[in-house]
Amino acid sequence: MAAEEAKVKLHWLNGSRAQSILFLLEELDISYDLEIYHRLKSMLAPPELKKIHPLGKSPVVTITAPGVAEPVVLAETAFIVQYLCDHFPKGKDLVPQRWKDGQEGKVGGETEEWMRYEYLMNYIEGSFMFTMVLNFVLSGLKGSSVPFFVRPITTLIANQVIGMMVFPNMKRHFGMMEKYLETSPGNGNYMCGPKLTGADIMLSYPLIAGKGGAFDSIGTWEKGSFKETFPKLHAYIERLAEEPGWKKSVEKIKEIEGGFSLLPTPGAPSARI
């Protein structure tokens, strides 16, 4: 389909990685529509999303264009990022050059920037987000949604699992990200080098959501705090939050919703920034 004729719609759910896709759409500088959904009291997505994709989750993007019989339906953050970067002109700026000059098609001929990018696209969807989601689910066992008379038990269990499994894995993940930034090609400020990429955009929501102190509440970091233990990663998260595309994505939701919450909460956003 011709990119200029395509009509893109993001099915946005509050407190979800749909915010990263909204960031991407702003970076691509294309027109798009937003369909807003709110979480139920159970914290699950509303059933209306199942009409768009059978898993009923967000983010989901639909694209229509003249001559295309059925809308293109995109689910899973990495696939959405890949597809949109492939089909819209400014997307090429968010994907590193694949081949070293004269090494096209050869094993080992890829640039370091591209190898990092491809790895991160898969790593974020797999290892990293599994740990983030597990922490979110377990933290929910300590919240007000759990009846107060069983909350001490669920809190004890959640803290034990977080301490034994989640927190050690988080330290490994954040330690690797710190190393990626220390060794970024061209002394760059991003994971793959000097330029913002789709992988950085994918990391934006889960990392920015934790920058307000959430990471510090998980456990005791080696140097006292998350910021002190991972200074480059902390600075990187601050930079992501100041990216024009991210700020525009937040303002877009504020305009529509009257507020913006990074955290998954039932109904419309209640925590405003």
Contacts in CASP RR format, 6 or more apart in sequence:
PFRMAT RR
TARGET T0000
AUTHOR 0000-0000-0000
METHOD contacts of the structure
MODEL  1
MAAEEAKVKLHWLNGSRAQSILFLLEELDISYDLEIYHRLKSMLAPPELK
KIHPLGKSPVVTITAPGVAEPVVLAETAFIVQYLCDHFPKGKDLVPQRWK
DGQEGKVGGETEEWMRYEYLMNYIEGSFMFTMVLNFVLSGLKGSSVPFFV
RPITTLIANQVIGMMVFPNMKRHFGMMEKYLETSPGNGNYMCGPKLTGAD
IMLSYPLIAGKGGAFDSIGTWEKGSFKETFPKLHAYIERLAEEPGWKKSV
EKIKEIEGGFSLLPTPGAPSARI
1 63 0 8 1.000
1 65 0 8 1.000
1 67 0 8 1.000
1 68 0 8 1.000
1 72 0 8 1.000
1 87 0 8 1.000
2 65 0 8 1.000
3 30 0 8 1.000
3 87 0 8 1.000
3 88 0 8 1.000
3 89 0 8 1.000
5 65 0 8 1.000
5 66 0 8 1.000
6 63 0 8 1.000
6 64 0 8 1.000
6 65 0 8 1.000
6 87 0 8 1.000
7 33 0 8 1.000
7 63 0 8 1.000
7 64 0 8 1.000
7 65 0 8 1.000
8 25 0 8 1.000
8 30 0 8 1.000
8 31 0 8 1.000
8 32 0 8 1.000
8 33 0 8 1.000
8 61 0 8 1.000
8 62 0 8 1.000
8 63 0 8 1.000
8 84 0 8 1.000
9 32 0 8 1.000
9 33 0 8 1.000
9 34 0 8 1.000
9 35 0 8 1.000
9 61 0 8 1.000
9 62 0 8 1.000
9 63 0 8 1.000
9 64 0 8 1.000
10 18 0 8 1.000
10 21 0 8 1.000
10 22 0 8 1.000
10 25 0 8 1.000
10 32 0 8 1.000
10 33 0 8 1.000
10 34 0 8 1.000
10 35 0 8 1.000
10 59 0 8 1.000
10 60 0 8 1.000
10 61 0 8 1.000
11 18 0 8 1.000
11 35 0 8 1.000
11 37 0 8 1.000
11 49 0 8 1.000
11 52 0 8 1.000
11 58 0 8 1.000
11 59 0 8 1.000
11 60 0 8 1.000
11 61 0 8 1.000
11 62 0 8 1.000
12 18 0 8 1.000
12 19 0 8 1.000
12 21 0 8 1.000
12 22 0 8 1.000
12 34 0 8 1.000
12 35 0 8 1.000
12 36 0 8 1.000
12 37 0 8 1.000
12 58 0 8 1.000
12 59 0 8 1.000
12 253 0 8 1.000
13 37 0 8 1.000
13 38 0 8 1.000
13 39 0 8 1.000
13 45 0 8 1.000
13 49 0 8 1.000
13 57 0 8 1.000
13 58 0 8 1.000
13 59 0 8 1.000
14 36 0 8 1.000
14 37 0 8 1.000
14 38 0 8 1.000
14 39 0 8 1.000
14 257 0 8 1.000
14 261 0 8 1.000
14 264 0 8 1.000
14 265 0 8 1.000
14 267 0 8 1.000
14 268 0 8 1.000
14 269 0 8 1.000
15 39 0 8 1.000
15 209 0 8 1.000
15 261 0 8 1.000
15 262 0 8 1.000
15 263 0 8 1.000
15 264 0 8 1.000
15 265 0 8 1.000
16 45 0 8 1.000
16 58 0 8 1.000
16 59 0 8 1.000
16 205 0 8 1.000
16 264 0 8 1.000
17 58 0 8 1.000
17 59 0 8 1.000
17 77 0 8 1.000
17 202 0 8 1.000
17 205 0 8 1.000
17 206 0 8 1.000
18 58 0 8 1.000
18 59 0 8 1.000
19 204 0 8 1.000
19 205 0 8 1.000
19 249 0 8 1.000
19 250 0 8 1.000
19 253 0 8 1.000
19 262 0 8 1.000
20 59 0 8 1.000
20 77 0 8 1.000
20 201 0 8 1.000
20 202 0 8 1.000
20 203 0 8 1.000
20 204 0 8 1.000
20 205 0 8 1.000
21 59 0 8 1.000
21 61 0 8 1.000
21 77 0 8 1.000
21 80 0 8 1.000
21 81 0 8 1.000
22 34 0 8 1.000
22 249 0 8 1.000
22 252 0 8 1.000
22 253 0 8 1.000
23 201 0 8 1.000
23 204 0 8 1.000
23 205 0 8 1.000
23 243 0 8 1.000
23 245 0 8 1.000
23 246 0 8 1.000
23 249 0 8 1.000
24 80 0 8 1.000
24 81 0 8 1.000
24 84 0 8 1.000
24 94 0 8 1.000
24 198 0 8 1.000
24 201 0 8 1.000
25 32 0 8 1.000
25 84 0 8 1.000
25 249 0 8 1.000
26 244 0 8 1.000
26 245 0 8 1.000
26 246 0 8 1.000
26 248 0 8 1.000
26 249 0 8 1.000
26 252 0 8 1.000
27 90 0 8 1.000
27 91 0 8 1.000
27 94 0 8 1.000
27 196 0 8 1.000
27 201 0 8 1.000
27 245 0 8 1.000
28 84 0 8 1.000
28 85 0 8 1.000
28 88 0 8 1.000
28 90 0 8 1.000
28 91 0 8 1.000
28 94 0 8 1.000
29 90 0 8 1.000
30 88 0 8 1.000
30 90 0 8 1.000
34 252 0 8 1.000
34 256 0 8 1.000
36 256 0 8 1.000
36 257 0 8 1.000
37 45 0 8 1.000
37 46 0 8 1.000
37 48 0 8 1.000
37 49 0 8 1.000
37 58 0 8 1.000
38 46 0 8 1.000
38 266 0 8 1.000
38 267 0 8 1.000
38 268 0 8 1.000
39 45 0 8 1.000
39 46 0 8 1.000
39 264 0 8 1.000
39 265 0 8 1.000
39 266 0 8 1.000
39 267 0 8 1.000
40 46 0 8 1.000
40 266 0 8 1.000
40 267 0 8 1.000
41 266 0 8 1.000
42 266 0 8 1.000
43 145 0 8 1.000
43 264 0 8 1.000
43 266 0 8 1.000
45 56 0 8 1.000
45 57 0 8 1.000
45 58 0 8 1.000
47 56 0 8 1.000
49 56 0 8 1.000
49 57 0 8 1.000
49 58 0 8 1.000
49 60 0 8 1.000
50 56 0 8 1.000
52 60 0 8 1.000
52 62 0 8 1.000
52 73 0 8 1.000
53 60 0 8 1.000
53 73 0 8 1.000
53 75 0 8 1.000
55 75 0 8 1.000
57 75 0 8 1.000
59 75 0 8 1.000
59 77 0 8 1.000
59 80 0 8 1.000
60 73 0 8 1.000
60 74 0 8 1.000
60 75 0 8 1.000
61 73 0 8 1.000
61 74 0 8 1.000
61 75 0 8 1.000
61 80 0 8 1.000
61 83 0 8 1.000
61 84 0 8 1.000
62 71 0 8 1.000
62 72 0 8 1.000
62 73 0 8 1.000
62 74 0 8 1.000
63 71 0 8 1.000
63 72 0 8 1.000
63 74 0 8 1.000
64 71 0 8 1.000
64 72 0 8 1.000
72 83 0 8 1.000
74 80 0 8 1.000
74 83 0 8 1.000
74 84 0 8 1.000
76 125 0 8 1.000
77 124 0 8 1.000
77 125 0 8 1.000
77 202 0 8 1.000
78 121 0 8 1.000
78 122 0 8 1.000
78 124 0 8 1.000
78 125 0 8 1.000
78 202 0 8 1.000
81 94 0 8 1.000
81 121 0 8 1.000
81 198 0 8 1.000
81 201 0 8 1.000
81 202 0 8 1.000
82 121 0 8 1.000
84 91 0 8 1.000
85 91 0 8 1.000
85 92 0 8 1.000
85 94 0 8 1.000
85 95 0 8 1.000
85 198 0 8 1.000
93 195 0 8 1.000
94 195 0 8 1.000
94 196 0 8 1.000
94 197 0 8 1.000
94 198 0 8 1.000
94 201 0 8 1.000
95 114 0 8 1.000
95 117 0 8 1.000
95 197 0 8 1.000
95 198 0 8 1.000
96 111 0 8 1.000
96 113 0 8 1.000
96 114 0 8 1.000
96 116 0 8 1.000
96 117 0 8 1.000
96 192 0 8 1.000
96 193 0 8 1.000
96 195 0 8 1.000
96 197 0 8 1.000
97 111 0 8 1.000
97 113 0 8 1.000
97 114 0 8 1.000
98 110 0 8 1.000
98 111 0 8 1.000
98 114 0 8 1.000
99 105 0 8 1.000
99 109 0 8 1.000
99 110 0 8 1.000
99 111 0 8 1.000
99 114 0 8 1.000
100 109 0 8 1.000
100 110 0 8 1.000
100 111 0 8 1.000
103 109 0 8 1.000
103 110 0 8 1.000
111 185 0 8 1.000
112 185 0 8 1.000
113 185 0 8 1.000
113 192 0 8 1.000
113 193 0 8 1.000
114 192 0 8 1.000
116 180 0 8 1.000
116 185 0 8 1.000
116 191 0 8 1.000
116 192 0 8 1.000
116 193 0 8 1.000
116 199 0 8 1.000
117 191 0 8 1.000
117 192 0 8 1.000
117 197 0 8 1.000
117 198 0 8 1.000
117 199 0 8 1.000
120 191 0 8 1.000
120 192 0 8 1.000
120 199 0 8 1.000
120 202 0 8 1.000
120 203 0 8 1.000
121 198 0 8 1.000
121 199 0 8 1.000
121 202 0 8 1.000
124 199 0 8 1.000
124 202 0 8 1.000
124 203 0 8 1.000
125 202 0 8 1.000
127 173 0 8 1.000
128 173 0 8 1.000
128 206 0 8 1.000
129 206 0 8 1.000
131 166 0 8 1.000
131 169 0 8 1.000
131 170 0 8 1.000
131 173 0 8 1.000
132 206 0 8 1.000
134 165 0 8 1.000
134 166 0 8 1.000
135 162 0 8 1.000
135 166 0 8 1.000
135 170 0 8 1.000
135 218 0 8 1.000
136 264 0 8 1.000
138 158 0 8 1.000
138 161 0 8 1.000
138 162 0 8 1.000
138 166 0 8 1.000
139 158 0 8 1.000
139 162 0 8 1.000
140 146 0 8 1.000
140 158 0 8 1.000
141 154 0 8 1.000
141 155 0 8 1.000
141 157 0 8 1.000
141 158 0 8 1.000
142 151 0 8 1.000
142 154 0 8 1.000
142 155 0 8 1.000
142 158 0 8 1.000
142 159 0 8 1.000
143 151 0 8 1.000
146 154 0 8 1.000
162 218 0 8 1.000
162 219 0 8 1.000
163 219 0 8 1.000
166 218 0 8 1.000
167 218 0 8 1.000
167 219 0 8 1.000
170 215 0 8 1.000
170 218 0 8 1.000
171 221 0 8 1.000
171 222 0 8 1.000
174 215 0 8 1.000
174 226 0 8 1.000
174 229 0 8 1.000
174 230 0 8 1.000
174 233 0 8 1.000
175 230 0 8 1.000
175 233 0 8 1.000
177 191 0 8 1.000
177 230 0 8 1.000
177 233 0 8 1.000
177 236 0 8 1.000
178 230 0 8 1.000
178 231 0 8 1.000
178 232 0 8 1.000
178 233 0 8 1.000
180 191 0 8 1.000
181 189 0 8 1.000
181 191 0 8 1.000
181 232 0 8 1.000
181 233 0 8 1.000
181 236 0 8 1.000
182 232 0 8 1.000
184 190 0 8 1.000
184 191 0 8 1.000
184 192 0 8 1.000
184 193 0 8 1.000
184 194 0 8 1.000
185 192 0 8 1.000
185 193 0 8 1.000
185 194 0 8 1.000
186 193 0 8 1.000
186 194 0 8 1.000
187 194 0 8 1.000
188 194 0 8 1.000
189 236 0 8 1.000
189 239 0 8 1.000
190 196 0 8 1.000
190 197 0 8 1.000
190 200 0 8 1.000
190 236 0 8 1.000
191 197 0 8 1.000
191 199 0 8 1.000
191 200 0 8 1.000
191 203 0 8 1.000
191 236 0 8 1.000
192 199 0 8 1.000
192 200 0 8 1.000
196 243 0 8 1.000
200 240 0 8 1.000
203 240 0 8 1.000
204 240 0 8 1.000
204 241 0 8 1.000
204 243 0 8 1.000
204 246 0 8 1.000
205 262 0 8 1.000
207 233 0 8 1.000
207 236 0 8 1.000
207 237 0 8 1.000
207 240 0 8 1.000
208 237 0 8 1.000
208 240 0 8 1.000
208 241 0 8 1.000
208 246 0 8 1.000
208 262 0 8 1.000
209 262 0 8 1.000
209 263 0 8 1.000
210 237 0 8 1.000
210 262 0 8 1.000
211 234 0 8 1.000
211 237 0 8 1.000
211 238 0 8 1.000
211 241 0 8 1.000
213 226 0 8 1.000
215 226 0 8 1.000
216 225 0 8 1.000
216 226 0 8 1.000
221 228 0 8 1.000
221 229 0 8 1.000
221 230 0 8 1.000
222 229 0 8 1.000
223 229 0 8 1.000
226 234 0 8 1.000
227 234 0 8 1.000
240 246 0 8 1.000
241 247 0 8 1.000
250 260 0 8 1.000
250 273 0 8 1.000
253 259 0 8 1.000
253 260 0 8 1.000
253 269 0 8 1.000
254 260 0 8 1.000
254 272 0 8 1.000
257 268 0 8 1.000
257 269 0 8 1.000
258 268 0 8 1.000
258 269 0 8 1.000
258 272 0 8 1.000
259 268 0 8 1.000
259 269 0 8 1.000
259 272 0 8 1.000
259 273 0 8 1.000
260 269 0 8 1.000
260 272 0 8 1.000
260 273 0 8 1.000
261 269 0 8 1.000
261 270 0 8 1.000
261 271 0 8 1.000
261 272 0 8 1.000
261 273 0 8 1.000
262 271 0 8 1.000
262 273 0 8 1.000
263 271 0 8 1.000
265 271 0 8 1.000
END
